[in-house]
């Protein structure tokens, strides 16, 4: 009988299964969040993931630094040219004239200033502008121009294009904070999982110890029960191992009605209507305090409609136990009620099976090949050369009475003896 698992052990196993499922779901959610941040997913495109934004930030910063270096080089070149042209108060931007002074002292033939020396196209325009004739005015214009450039630079720095980088930094900082928070949650979950794992391992050890104890107790119980079962089986086997019973008593089928004075004839209460024919043999017996006592054998010599006359063919002790009126007669091969069933097993010493079977059939009985329910007698050789062990075992099982060859021959009618 299988050992039953205690209720608390089953409850602990259920808690273990639920904790494992919950921890698996939490780990999946956190792994999904990290995967969404790093690889994209629902609500976050692959171009907005943290690695993609970091890459775009690095590329943008490299591009800005490259432009800044080009701008510095350009400004250095312009500063050098400006110094070359400073003596003339001339300033250019690309191919356009920004400012300059008129060439002094250049006059026309009529002592008038050269108009070409006083006018020039400003900033590359088609219209000529009058050049500055005063260094102070030129310095003032330079200062105003520098102020305008500073303002323009400030506007450029504060423009939306330049503000993309601070926004990107804020986004990176926010994503980094989210990542750190997720990592903290994962660490807390791992700590809780380890604690649960230790607790579950402890419970598992307790359950294993409890199971081993129960199995040990169950093994002892099974051993005791097995010993008890074996003991009862031995008893049952001894009770069932019944010995094969041989014919030692005969059931009565008639009575002795009268004994002749000569003590050689008797009258019995069986007649021709009872299938009695001359030559049939009967055992004469009585009961002494309930014990079967055989006295002798009689043979039918005349069968009438009401009675039959028999002669005494043998007596065991005619002086102490003579045959007298009231004794019983019997023949195992004869029955008033029904024919009896016989089985012959093995080989016989005096007659063959067919001769013995024919005699049994002549007495109104049946002969079958195998022992089974309904058999009355098993006929065997009954000596040291008997080889009917299998049939004897079946006879014990079906409680069939055994009869030896010599017991059967006692009742064979002389008329049926083989020549």
C-alpha positions in Angstrom: 0.0 0.0 0.0 1.5 3.3 -1.1 2.4 5.9 1.7 0.1 8.9 1.8 1.8 12.3 1.5 0.9 14.6 4.4 -1.4 17.6 3.7 1.2 20.2 4.7 3.7 18.6 2.2 1.1 18.9 -0.6 0.4 22.5 0.4 4.1 23.4 0.4 4.5 21.9 -3.1 1.6 24.0 -4.3 3.2 27.2 -2.8 6.5 26.2 -4.4 4.8 25.9 -7.8 3.0 29.3 -7.5 6.2 31.1 -6.3 8.1 29.7 -9.3 5.3 30.8 -11.8 5.2 34.4 -10.2 9.0 34.8 -10.3 9.1 33.6 -13.9 6.4 36.2 -14.9 8.3 39.0 -13.0 11.6 38.1 -14.6 9.9 38.0 -18.0 8.4 41.5 -17.5 11.7 43.0 -16.4 13.6 41.3 -19.2 10.9 42.6 -21.7 11.4 46.2 -20.3 15.1 46.0 -20.7 14.8 44.4 -24.1 12.3 47.2 -25.2 14.8 49.9 -24.0 17.8 48.3 -25.8 16.2 46.7 -28.8 12.8 48.5 -29.3 9.3 47.1 -29.3 5.8 48.2 -28.6 5.8 52.0 -28.3 9.5 52.3 -28.9 10.9 52.2 -32.4 14.3 50.8 -33.2 15.6 54.4 -33.9 14.5 55.5 -30.4 16.2 52.8 -28.5 19.1 53.6 -26.1 21.9 52.2 -28.3 20.5 54.0 -31.4 20.2 57.3 -29.5 23.7 57.0 -28.1 25.1 56.2 -31.6 23.3 59.2 -33.1 24.6 61.4 -30.2 28.2 60.3 -30.9 27.9 60.9 -34.6 26.3 64.4 -34.1 28.9 65.4 -31.6 31.7 64.3 -34.0 30.1 66.3 -36.8 29.8 69.4 -34.6 33.4 69.1 -33.6 34.4 68.8 -37.2 32.4 71.9 -38.2 33.8 73.8 -35.3 37.4 72.9 -36.4 36.6 74.0 -39.9 35.1 77.2 -38.6 38.2 77.9 -36.5 40.4 77.4 -39.5 38.2 79.7 -41.6 38.2 82.3 -38.9 42.0 82.1 -38.6 42.3 82.7 -42.4 39.9 85.6 -42.2 41.7 87.1 -39.3 45.0 87.0 -41.2 43.5 88.6 -44.2 41.8 91.2 -42.1 45.2 92.1 -40.6 46.6 92.4 -44.1 43.8 94.7 -45.1 43.6 96.5 -41.9 46.1 99.1 -43.1 43.5 100.0 -45.7 40.5 99.6 -43.4 39.2 97.0 -45.9 37.1 94.0 -44.8 35.8 91.3 -47.2 33.4 88.4 -46.8 34.0 86.0 -49.5 34.0 88.1 -52.7 31.9 90.9 -51.2 33.3 94.1 -49.8 32.1 94.7 -46.3 33.8 98.0 -45.6 36.8 100.2 -46.6 38.2 103.7 -46.8 38.5 105.9 -49.9 41.9 106.2 -51.3 43.0 109.7 -50.1 44.9 112.2 -52.3 43.7 110.7 -55.6 42.4 113.5 -57.7 41.2 114.0 -61.2 42.8 116.3 -63.8 40.6 119.1 -62.8 41.7 118.7 -59.1 38.5 117.0 -58.1 38.5 113.8 -56.1 38.3 110.6 -58.1 34.7 109.3 -57.8 36.0 105.7 -58.3 38.1 106.1 -55.2 35.1 107.1 -53.1 32.6 104.5 -54.3 32.7 100.7 -54.5 30.1 97.8 -54.5 29.4 96.8 -50.9 28.8 93.1 -50.1 29.1 92.2 -53.8 26.1 94.2 -54.8 25.7 95.8 -58.2 25.1 99.2 -56.6 28.1 101.1 -55.6 28.2 102.6 -52.1 30.2 105.5 -50.8 33.2 104.3 -48.8 33.9 105.5 -45.4 36.2 108.5 -45.4 36.8 108.6 -41.6 38.7 106.0 -39.5 36.5 106.8 -36.5 33.4 106.0 -38.5 35.0 102.9 -39.8 35.9 101.8 -36.2 32.3 102.5 -35.1 30.9 100.4 -37.9 33.4 97.6 -36.9 32.1 97.7 -33.4 28.5 97.6 -34.5 29.3 94.7 -36.9 31.0 92.8 -34.0 28.0 93.3 -31.8 25.7 92.1 -34.6 27.9 89.0 -35.1 27.8 88.2 -31.3 24.0 88.5 -31.4 23.7 86.3 -34.4 26.0 83.8 -32.7 23.9 83.8 -29.6 20.7 83.3 -31.7 22.4 80.4 -33.5 23.4 78.8 -30.2 19.9 79.2 -28.8 18.2 78.0 -31.9 16.1 74.7 -32.0 18.8 72.9 -34.0 21.3 73.6 -31.2 18.8 72.7 -28.5 18.4 69.2 -29.8 21.6 68.1 -28.1 20.5 69.2 -24.6 17.2 67.4 -25.2 19.1 64.4 -26.3 21.1 64.5 -23.1 18.0 64.8 -21.1 16.5 61.8 -22.9 19.7 59.8 -22.3 19.8 60.8 -18.7 16.1 59.8 -18.3 16.7 56.4 -20.1 19.8 55.8 -17.9 17.7 56.5 -14.8 15.0 54.1 -16.0 17.7 51.5 -16.7 19.2 51.9 -13.3 15.7 51.6 -11.7 15.0 48.5 -13.7 18.3 47.0 -12.7 17.5 47.8 -9.0 14.1 46.0 -9.4 15.8 43.0 -11.0 18.4 42.9 -8.2 15.6 43.1 -5.6 13.7 40.3 -7.5 16.8 38.2 -7.7 17.3 38.7 -3.9 13.7 37.7 -3.2 14.0 34.8 -5.6 17.2 33.6 -3.8 15.4 33.9 -0.5 12.5 31.9 -1.8 14.8 29.4 -3.3 16.6 28.9 0.1 13.2 28.6 1.8 12.0 26.1 -0.8 15.2 24.1 -0.5 14.7 24.0 3.3 11.1 22.9 2.8 12.3 20.3 0.2 14.8 18.9 2.7 12.1 18.7 5.4 9.8 17.0 2.9 12.5 14.5 1.9 13.2 13.7 5.5 9.5 13.3 6.2 9.1 11.1 3.1 12.1 9.0 4.1 10.6 8.6 7.6 7.2 7.6 6.1 8.8 5.3 3.6 10.8 3.6 6.4 7.7 3.3 8.5 5.8 2.0 5.5 8.6 -0.5 4.7 8.5 -1.8 8.2 4.7 -2.1 8.0 4.9 -3.8 4.7 7.5 -6.2 6.1 5.2 -7.0 9.0 2.2 -7.4 6.7 4.2 -9.5 4.2 5.2 -11.8 7.1 1.7 -12.0 8.3 0.4 -12.7 4.7 3.1 -15.4 4.3 2.1 -17.0 7.6 -1.6 -17.0 6.6 -0.7 -18.3 3.2 1.2 -21.2 4.8 -1.7 -21.9 7.0 -4.1 -21.8 4.0 -1.7 -24.0 2.0 -1.6 -26.6 4.8 -5.3 -26.5 5.0 -5.7 -26.9 1.3 -3.1 -29.6 0.9 -5.5 -32.5 1.5 -4.4 -36.0 1.1 -5.8 -38.1 -1.6 -8.5 -40.2 -0.1 -8.8 -43.9 -1.1 -11.9 -46.0 -0.9 -12.1 -47.5 2.7 -15.8 -47.4 3.4 -18.8 -48.3 1.2 -22.1 -46.5 1.2 -25.0 -48.9 1.8 -27.4 -49.5 -1.0 -29.5 -52.4 0.5 -30.0 -54.7 3.5 -29.8 -58.4 4.4 -33.3 -59.6 5.0 -32.7 -63.2 6.0 -29.9 -65.7 6.5 -30.4 -69.4 5.7 -29.9 -72.0 8.3 -27.0 -73.4 6.3 -25.2 -70.0 6.7 -24.4 -70.0 2.9 -27.4 -68.1 1.5 -28.9 -64.6 2.3 -31.8 -62.7 1.0 -31.4 -59.0 0.2 -34.0 -56.3 -0.5 -32.8 -55.5 -4.0 -34.5 -57.0 -7.0 -34.5 -57.1 -10.8 -36.4 -53.8 -10.8 -33.3 -52.3 -9.2 -31.1 -53.5 -12.1 -29.8 -56.4 -10.0 -28.5 -59.3 -12.2 -26.8 -62.6 -11.3 -23.1 -62.3 -10.8 -23.1 -58.9 -9.0 -21.0 -58.8 -5.9 -21.8 -56.8 -2.7 -19.8 -56.2 0.5 -21.7 -57.0 3.7 -20.9 -54.7 6.6 -22.3 -53.1 9.8 -21.6 -50.2 12.0 -20.1 -50.7 15.4 -20.4 -47.6 17.5 -20.5 -45.6 14.2 -17.4 -47.4 12.8 -17.5 -49.3 9.5 -17.0 -53.0 10.0 -16.7 -55.3 7.0 -18.0 -58.9 7.5 -17.8 -60.6 4.1 -18.9 -60.7 0.4 -22.0 -62.1 -1.3 -22.8 -62.8 -4.9 -26.2 -62.6 -6.5 -27.4 -66.0 -7.9 -31.0 -65.2 -8.5 -32.8 -61.9 -9.0 -36.6 -61.8 -8.4 -39.2 -59.1 -8.8 -39.0 -58.2 -5.1 -36.0 -59.9 -3.6 -32.7 -61.4 -4.7 -30.9 -64.5 -3.4 -27.2 -64.3 -2.8 -24.6 -66.8 -1.8 -21.9 -66.0 0.7 -18.5 -66.2 -1.1 -16.4 -65.1 1.8 -16.5 -64.1 5.5 -13.8 -62.4 7.5 -14.6 -63.9 10.9 -17.6 -66.2 10.8 -17.4 -66.9 14.5 -17.0 -63.5 16.0 -18.7 -61.4 13.3 -21.1 -63.7 11.3 -23.4 -62.3 8.7 -26.9 -61.9 10.0 -30.2 -60.2 9.4 -30.1 -56.4 9.3 -26.5 -56.1 8.0 -25.9 -53.6 5.2 -24.7 -54.3 1.7 -22.9 -52.0 -0.8 -21.0 -51.9 -4.1 -19.1 -48.7 -5.2 -19.9 -49.5 -8.8 -23.7 -49.7 -8.1 -26.1 -46.9 -7.3 -29.9 -46.8 -7.2 -30.1 -43.1 -8.0 -27.7 -42.3 -10.8 -24.8 -43.8 -12.8 -21.3 -43.0 -11.4 -18.4 -41.4 -13.3 -15.0 -43.1 -13.4 -11.6 -42.0 -14.7 -8.7 -44.4 -15.4 -5.2 -43.1 -15.0 -1.9 -44.7 -15.9 -1.2 -48.4 -16.7 -2.5 -51.4 -14.7 -0.9 -54.7 -13.7 -3.5 -57.4 -14.4 -5.9 -55.9 -17.0 -5.7 -53.1 -19.5 -7.8 -50.0 -19.3 -10.3 -51.0 -22.0 -11.2 -54.2 -20.2 -11.7 -52.4 -16.9 -13.7 -49.6 -18.6 -16.0 -52.0 -20.3 -16.8 -53.7 -17.0 -17.5 -50.3 -15.4 -19.8 -49.4 -18.3 -21.6 -52.8 -18.0 -22.5 -51.9 -14.5 -24.4 -48.8 -15.9 -21.7 -46.3 -15.1 -19.7 -43.7 -17.2 -16.0 -43.5 -18.1 -14.4 -40.1 -19.0 -10.9 -39.2 -20.0 -10.1 -36.3 -17.6 -10.9 -35.5 -14.0 -13.3 -32.6 -13.4 -16.4 -31.6 -11.5 -18.9 -34.5 -11.2 -16.3 -37.3 -11.2 -16.9 -40.0 -8.5 -13.8 -42.3 -8.7 -10.2 -42.2 -9.9 -8.9 -45.7 -10.6 -5.1 -46.0 -10.4 -2.7 -48.9 -10.2 -1.9 -48.2 -6.5 1.6 -49.7 -6.2 5.2 -48.5 -6.6 4.9 -48.5 -10.4 2.0 -46.1 -10.3 2.6 -43.2 -12.7 -0.7 -41.2 -12.2 0.7 -38.3 -10.1 -0.9 -35.6 -12.2 -4.3 -37.2 -12.0 -3.9 -37.7 -8.3 -3.2 -34.0 -7.8 -6.3 -33.1 -9.8 -8.3 -35.7 -7.7 -7.1 -33.9 -4.5 -8.2 -30.5 -6.0 -11.6 -31.8 -7.0 -12.0 -34.0 -3.9 -12.5 -37.2 -6.1 -12.2 -40.5 -4.2 -9.4 -42.8 -5.5 -9.7 -46.6 -6.0 -6.9 -49.0 -6.6 -6.9 -51.7 -9.3 -7.3 -54.4 -6.7 -10.2 -52.7 -5.0 -12.0 -52.4 -8.3 -11.3 -56.1 -9.2 -13.1 -57.2 -6.0 -16.4 -56.1 -7.6 -15.8 -57.4 -11.1 -18.5 -59.9 -12.1 -17.0 -63.3 -13.1 -19.0 -63.2 -16.3 -17.1 -60.1 -17.4 -13.6 -61.2 -16.5 -11.4 -61.3 -19.7 -10.4 -64.7 -20.8 
